[in-house]
Amino acid sequence: MSQSRFNHVFLTQRVILLRTLQRMVNNPSTAEDLLQETYLRVTRALGERRIEHLEPFVFQTARNLALDHLRSRKIQSRTLQEDVPMDVLQSVASPVSTPEDATHAEQLLEHLSISLGQLSPRQQRIFILSRLHGCSYQEIADQLEVSLSTVQKELKLIMAICVGVAERLDPP
């Protein structure tokens, strides 16, 4: 399948693709970004292999990107709501923060990174699977071949470390 054929398909289906993405993510700007990413991904795939059914492939790629975006947004929202105390959330720098707030947030991030880097490889894997990949405790336990209780205890410890770092940087 040639790039020119793909360009033709993409241009003729662009409006439908964009509307589909807008319905899925409920944000016109994000939908535009996902549409551009779809174009790039399909172009890359065409360079790597032959694609027999181009139009369905384009739509499936767009759909997968939208679902990944929604899943990421859900994980981020869940992580913030479940794991971080409200006072810590309120102390994180916002886009209109003062330079002092931004410096504090940068220090917090640096200290968290150092503390998380000192975790055991298993603890790091549990943290990544839970907070970045959105795996359930049971999925993590199955994947790492440990008990559900171990996963719960490790995550509780990791979150306590994160809260401790935040409290040391921002004493009451």
C-alpha positions in Angstrom: 0.0 0.0 0.0 1.5 3.3 -1.0 1.8 6.5 1.0 -0.2 8.3 -1.7 -3.1 5.8 -1.4 -3.1 6.3 2.4 -3.0 10.1 2.0 -6.1 9.8 -0.2 -7.9 7.6 2.2 -7.0 9.7 5.1 -8.1 13.0 3.5 -11.5 11.5 2.4 -12.1 10.0 5.8 -10.6 12.9 7.9 -13.9 14.5 8.9 -15.5 11.2 9.9 -12.4 10.2 11.8 -12.3 13.6 13.6 -16.0 13.4 14.6 -15.5 9.8 15.9 -12.6 10.9 18.0 -14.4 14.0 19.3 -17.3 11.8 20.4 -14.9 9.4 22.2 -12.8 11.9 24.0 -15.2 14.8 24.3 -12.5 17.4 23.5 -12.0 18.9 20.0 -8.3 19.8 20.7 -7.5 16.3 22.0 -9.3 14.8 19.0 -7.2 16.8 16.6 -4.0 15.6 18.4 -5.2 12.0 18.2 -6.0 12.4 14.5 -2.5 13.6 13.9 -1.1 10.8 15.9 -3.2 8.4 13.9 -1.7 9.7 10.7 1.8 9.3 12.0 1.2 5.8 13.4 -0.4 4.5 10.1 2.4 6.1 8.1 5.0 4.3 10.3 3.1 1.0 10.0 3.0 1.3 6.2 6.8 1.6 6.2 7.1 -1.6 8.2 4.6 -3.9 6.7 1.9 -4.4 4.1 -1.6 -3.5 5.2 -4.4 -5.2 3.2 -7.4 -3.3 4.5 -6.2 0.2 5.0 -9.5 2.0 5.9 -10.4 -0.3 8.8 -6.8 -0.2 9.9 -6.9 3.6 10.1 -10.1 3.7 12.1 -8.9 1.0 14.4 -5.7 2.9 15.0 -7.6 6.1 15.8 -10.0 4.2 18.1 -7.1 2.5 20.0 -5.3 5.9 20.4 -8.5 7.4 21.8 -9.0 4.4 24.2 -5.4 4.7 25.4 -5.9 8.4 26.0 -9.1 7.8 28.0 -7.5 5.0 30.0 -4.5 7.2 30.8 -6.8 10.0 31.9 -8.8 7.6 34.1 -5.6 6.2 35.7 -4.3 9.7 36.4 -7.5 10.7 37.9 -7.8 7.6 40.0 -4.2 7.9 41.2 -4.7 11.5 42.3 -8.0 10.9 44.0 -7.1 7.6 45.8 -3.5 7.9 46.8 -2.6 11.5 47.5 -3.9 13.4 50.6 -5.8 16.6 49.7 -3.2 18.9 51.4 -0.5 17.4 49.2 -2.6 17.9 46.1 -3.2 21.5 47.0 0.5 22.1 47.5 1.5 21.1 43.9 2.3 24.0 41.7 -0.4 25.0 39.2 0.2 26.6 35.8 -0.3 30.0 37.4 1.8 29.4 40.4 4.5 31.6 41.8 8.2 30.9 41.2 8.4 29.7 44.8 5.5 27.2 44.2 7.2 25.9 41.1 10.5 25.5 42.9 8.8 23.6 45.7 7.0 21.3 43.2 10.3 20.7 41.4 12.0 19.8 44.7 9.1 17.5 45.6 9.3 15.7 42.3 13.1 15.3 42.7 12.8 13.9 46.2 10.0 11.5 45.1 12.1 10.3 42.2 15.1 9.6 44.5 12.9 7.8 47.1 11.1 5.7 44.5 14.5 4.9 42.9 15.6 3.3 46.2 12.7 0.8 46.2 13.5 -2.8 45.5 13.0 -3.9 41.9 9.8 -5.8 42.9 8.4 -2.7 44.6 9.2 -0.5 41.6 7.5 -3.0 39.3 4.4 -3.1 41.6 4.3 0.7 41.6 4.7 1.0 37.8 2.0 -1.7 37.1 -0.4 -0.1 39.5 0.1 3.6 38.9 1.3 3.8 35.4 -0.4 0.8 33.7 -3.6 0.8 35.8 -3.4 -2.9 36.7 -5.6 -4.1 39.5 -4.0 -5.6 42.7 -5.0 -9.1 41.6 -3.5 -8.6 38.1 -0.2 -7.4 39.7 -0.2 -10.4 42.1 -0.8 -12.8 39.2 1.9 -11.3 37.0 4.5 -11.1 39.7 3.5 -14.5 41.3 3.0 -13.0 44.7 0.0 -12.8 47.1 -2.6 -10.2 46.9 -1.7 -9.2 50.4 1.9 -8.6 49.4 0.8 -6.3 46.6 -1.5 -4.3 49.0 1.3 -4.1 51.7 3.9 -3.0 49.2 1.7 -0.3 47.7 0.7 0.9 51.2 4.4 1.2 52.0 5.2 3.0 48.7 2.4 5.5 49.2 3.6 6.1 52.8 7.0 6.9 51.5 5.5 9.4 49.0 3.5 11.1 51.7 6.5 11.2 54.0 8.6 12.9 51.3 5.9 15.5 50.8 5.6 16.1 54.5 9.4 16.5 55.0 9.4 19.1 52.3 6.4 20.9 53.6 6.3 20.6 57.4 3.0 21.6 59.2 
